[in-house]
């Protein structure tokens, strides 16, 4: 089935939402963009109405850009539904969704129904893993179905509707701010407005540039197969399997009711929703914010297996780890205990008059069987470690391991949940990452003539 897909996006691809909430968002944001545009065009003699109309259009266009999928996302979603065993998909569906743990205390658990970082093509299950020799090949030693040597490397389209909407939103922002500046008398205020716009554009430009560098690395580096991977910096893709040390049982924030088994890497956050009522000359309004109170992360070594063999990965020491979307979230109207509930209310009220209205714990991480893409440094194991594992050294991949605590020449050490196919499949092109932000930044610079 993968053979029928064109993984080269080309110059332009007309990608539209494929899930119901994306389609609904497209409709709402599209109406907003059109209403704002009509409002601006029908009030050309009134600068305030023009700016207000363009502001509505900017919000609509930004929403349209955000809800536009990448060039390969829809194809990969459809392929996943066709390729993965329906019984497996049904089992995951039963584990997903929202469940009410305690109605009175408003305690809920949510597992996302869609995981864009999950396997697109079938992967070996635990039943076929070699438990006695974790470094040995699977079956005839062929790479897993989703390995880049089999499926190739996806290339994002240069432009999608995301780029079109993003560019229009940036242009409208520059025009709207330019019109608004003509109504501002104080030159200092003009400079402040231009400065804020320039800073936002520059931040977005830097983020886009850094993401484009990572995209270039993923496109340019050739993926090695583990059976014959050389020493040095390499790109690897495979499946998470347990090392001889075992796996982790992650307990979130010390609450034994919130846990996840079979993990090798994790990050969790505990956040509070806080609200307060503010009185102004125009009346009172309610402000809401989410505050991160505590967080923790960690991991353990694991085996990355690509079908040709396994290799030990020290995942806990990677400079960059991206676990993708969260895997589980717990919500509650109250803290873990009455004492913590009272203390959190006391602290929030003391610092700014806030009151705590909700508690949220979110878990991200890597589990057994998950797909992984990484760039890291392959080194030889120490003699002590080889002896500790009881290895005879006949398999080359058994006496080497991967580290990610240092970058190499032209190689940024990184670890991502998902394969190269899924990570590149939902990536934007370098043009789409940079061009809208560049227009916003250069537009702000050009507006200095009005200061």
Secondary structure as UniProt FT lines:
FT   HELIX           2..4
FT   HELIX           20..41
FT   TURN            42..45
FT   HELIX           47..67
FT   TURN            71..72
FT   HELIX           73..83
FT   HELIX           86..95
FT   STRAND          97..102
FT   TURN            103..106
FT   STRAND          107..111
FT   TURN            116..117
FT   HELIX           126..128
FT   TURN            134..135
FT   TURN            139..140
FT   TURN            145..146
FT   HELIX           148..151
FT   HELIX           161..181
FT   TURN            182..183
FT   HELIX           187..220
FT   HELIX           226..228
FT   STRAND          232..243
FT   TURN            244..245
FT   STRAND          248..251
FT   HELIX           252..254
FT   TURN            256..257
FT   STRAND          259..280
FT   TURN            281..282
FT   STRAND          283..299
FT   STRAND          302..305
FT   STRAND          310..313
FT   HELIX           315..317
FT   STRAND          321..322
FT   STRAND          328..332
FT   HELIX           338..350
FT   TURN            351..352
FT   STRAND          355..367
FT   TURN            368..369
FT   STRAND          371..380
FT   HELIX           383..389
FT   HELIX           396..399
FT   STRAND          400..403
FT   TURN            409..410
FT   STRAND          414..417
FT   HELIX           420..425
FT   HELIX           430..446
FT   HELIX           447..450
//
